[in-house]
């Protein structure tokens, strides 16, 4: 397992949103994490990517414990994953190439020319080689998401975290982004952990789906999306994945 959570509770201050999470992320899979509004999926991601310590429990990435770890250990772990934030989080005053080059500047001592070559190569992987010198405002929202993924790939990490990659995109652009994620997963062998409630994407490309329930404050389902939709013992899980109103079925 590339990521392992044991007894993890997440929240704010002393208030837990979700408690006692046990979850293994398999190497090379595309795992979606979702649930209803306010269920804690984004907070869980923040704990997995070292930005917010869990309230309790253990989180290991490639065998390294990050809960309670010192800054040196966290910096070591951060090189093992790339992160795409919900709105892309590209710096508007920089070109796409400069945005993708940032992780290389932070974590390596490569010559500038080598950094530029590598940044252009990453942009090529996501179909943006011809747009390297453009700024984010000069490209579409879908292209901005692709550029953010290119930046997440800059250090060749084995793990990629994606926070709501399809948010704000039309269905065709969203499907194109799904296809890109699948292609990168197969080409690079990277593990993708995707925070999303987009059912079309979950069913189209998700190997497994981990569902959080804020009302019960726990992980309530884990498995292949279609199998959970059709055979889960939990009515809420079946309704969520079937997009069924609470008064139906």
C-alpha positions in Angstrom: 0.0 0.0 0.0 1.3 3.4 -0.9 -0.8 5.2 1.7 -2.2 3.8 5.0 -4.5 5.4 7.4 -5.2 3.8 10.8 -7.7 5.1 13.3 -7.5 8.6 11.7 -9.8 11.3 13.0 -10.0 14.7 11.2 -11.5 18.0 12.1 -11.0 21.5 13.4 -9.8 22.3 16.9 -11.1 19.5 19.1 -14.2 18.9 16.9 -13.9 15.7 14.8 -15.7 15.7 11.4 -14.9 12.0 10.7 -13.4 9.5 13.2 -11.5 6.2 13.2 -10.8 6.0 9.5 -9.0 2.9 8.3 -8.0 3.2 4.7 -5.3 1.7 2.4 -4.5 3.3 -0.9 -3.2 0.8 -3.4 -0.2 1.6 -5.5 -1.1 2.5 -9.0 -4.9 2.8 -8.5 -7.3 5.7 -9.1 -9.1 6.1 -5.8 -11.9 8.6 -5.5 -12.9 10.0 -2.1 -16.3 11.6 -1.8 -19.6 12.0 0.1 -22.2 14.6 0.9 -21.4 18.2 1.4 -19.4 18.8 4.6 -18.5 15.2 5.0 -14.8 16.0 5.5 -13.3 14.9 2.2 -11.3 18.0 1.7 -10.1 18.0 5.3 -9.1 14.4 4.9 -7.0 15.3 1.8 -5.4 18.1 3.8 -4.3 15.6 6.4 -3.0 13.2 3.7 -0.9 15.9 2.0 0.6 17.1 5.3 -1.2 20.4 5.4 -3.4 19.6 8.5 -2.4 17.2 11.2 -5.1 14.6 12.0 -6.7 14.8 15.4 -5.8 11.2 16.1 -4.4 8.2 14.3 -1.6 7.2 12.0 -1.0 8.2 8.4 1.9 6.7 6.5 3.1 7.5 2.9 5.4 5.0 1.4 6.0 3.7 4.9 6.9 7.1 6.4 4.7 8.3 9.3 3.6 11.9 8.8 1.2 12.4 11.8 3.4 14.3 14.2 6.4 14.2 12.0 9.0 17.0 12.0 9.6 19.4 9.2 12.5 17.6 7.7 10.5 14.4 7.4 7.5 16.3 6.0 9.7 17.8 3.3 11.0 14.4 2.4 7.4 13.1 2.1 6.3 16.1 0.1 8.6 15.1 -2.7 6.7 11.9 -3.0 3.4 13.5 -4.1 2.1 16.2 -6.4 -1.0 18.3 -5.6 -3.6 19.8 -7.9 -5.9 22.2 -6.0 -9.6 22.7 -6.8 -9.2 26.0 -8.7 -5.8 25.1 -10.1 -4.0 27.6 -7.9 -1.7 28.8 -10.7 0.1 32.1 -10.2 -1.4 34.6 -12.5 1.7 36.6 -13.0 3.7 33.7 -14.2 3.6 31.7 -17.5 2.6 28.1 -17.5 6.2 27.1 -17.8 7.2 29.2 -14.8 4.3 27.7 -12.8 5.4 24.1 -13.6 9.0 25.0 -12.9 8.2 26.1 -9.3 8.5 22.6 -7.6 11.8 22.1 -9.4 13.1 25.4 -8.0 12.0 24.5 -4.5 13.2 20.9 -4.3 16.1 20.6 -6.8 19.4 22.3 -7.8 19.0 21.6 -11.5 20.4 24.2 -13.9 17.7 26.6 -15.1 17.8 25.3 -18.7 17.3 21.8 -17.5 14.3 22.9 -15.4 12.8 24.7 -18.4 13.2 21.6 -20.5 11.6 19.4 -17.9 8.7 21.8 -17.3 8.1 21.9 -21.1 8.1 18.1 -21.1 5.5 18.0 -18.4 3.3 20.5 -20.2 3.7 18.2 -23.2 2.3 15.3 -21.2 -0.9 17.2 -20.7 -1.2 18.6 -24.2 0.0 22.1 -23.4 3.4 22.2 -25.0 2.3 25.0 -27.4 1.1 27.1 -24.5 4.1 27.1 -22.3 4.7 30.9 -22.5 1.0 31.9 -21.9 -0.3 33.1 -18.6 -3.3 31.4 -16.9 -5.7 34.2 -17.8 -4.9 33.5 -21.5 -6.1 29.9 -21.5 -9.4 28.1 -20.7 -10.4 26.7 -17.3 -9.9 23.2 -18.5 -6.4 24.1 -19.8 -5.6 25.6 -16.4 -6.5 22.3 -14.7 -4.2 20.5 -17.1 -1.4 23.0 -16.3 -1.9 22.4 -12.6 -1.6 18.7 -13.2 1.6 19.3 -15.1 2.9 21.2 -12.1 1.9 18.3 -9.9 3.9 16.0 -12.1 7.1 18.1 -12.1 9.1 16.0 -9.6 7.8 12.6 -11.0 6.0 11.8 -7.8 4.5 8.3 -7.3 1.3 9.9 -5.8 -0.9 12.6 -7.3 -3.6 14.3 -5.2 -6.4 16.0 -7.2 -8.9 18.2 -5.4 -12.2 18.4 -7.3 -10.5 18.4 -10.8 -13.8 18.6 -12.7 -15.2 21.5 -10.6 -16.5 24.3 -12.9 -15.9 22.4 -16.1 -18.5 21.5 -18.8 -19.2 17.8 -19.3 -17.0 17.4 -22.5 -14.0 19.1 -20.9 -14.5 17.1 -17.7 -14.6 13.9 -19.8 -11.4 15.0 -21.5 -9.8 15.5 -18.1 -10.9 12.1 -17.0 -9.2 10.6 -20.1 -6.0 12.5 -19.3 -6.0 11.1 -15.7 -6.4 7.5 -17.0 -3.7 8.0 -19.6 -1.2 9.4 -17.0 -2.1 6.6 -14.6 -1.3 4.0 -17.2 1.7 5.8 -18.6 3.4 6.7 -15.4 2.1 4.0 -13.0 1.3 6.8 -10.5 -1.3 6.5 -7.8 -4.2 9.1 -8.1 -6.2 10.1 -5.1 -9.1 12.2 -6.3 -11.5 14.2 -4.1 -14.8 14.5 -6.0 -18.5 14.0 -5.9 -18.8 13.9 -9.7 -20.5 10.6 -10.3 -19.8 10.5 -14.0 -16.0 10.7 -13.3 -16.2 8.3 -10.4 -17.9 5.6 -12.5 -15.9 6.3 -15.6 -12.3 6.1 -14.2 -12.4 5.2 -10.5 -10.9 1.9 -9.5 -12.4 2.3 -6.1 -14.5 4.8 -4.2 -14.2 5.7 -0.5 -17.3 7.3 0.8 -17.5 9.5 3.9 -20.7 10.3 5.8 -20.6 13.5 7.8 -23.8 12.6 9.8 -22.3 9.4 11.1 -18.8 10.8 11.1 -17.2 7.8 9.5 -16.1 6.0 6.4 -19.1 4.1 5.3 -18.1 2.4 2.0 -15.0 1.4 0.1 -14.9 -0.6 -3.1 -15.5 -0.5 -6.9 -18.2 2.2 -7.5 -20.6 0.1 -9.5 -20.4 -2.7 -7.0 -21.2 -0.3 -4.1 -24.1 1.3 -6.1 -25.7 -2.1 -6.8 -24.8 -4.2 -3.8 -23.9 -2.1 -0.8 -25.7 -3.0 2.4 -26.0 0.7 3.2 -29.1 2.4 1.7 -27.4 5.8 1.9 -24.5 4.6 -0.2 -26.8 3.1 -2.8 -28.9 6.3 -3.0 -25.8 8.5 -3.3 -24.3 6.5 -6.1 -27.6 6.1 -7.8 -28.4 9.8 -7.5 -31.7 8.9 -5.9 -33.7 11.3 -3.8 -34.0 10.5 -0.1 -37.7 9.9 -0.4 -37.4 7.4 -3.2 -36.6 3.6 -3.2 
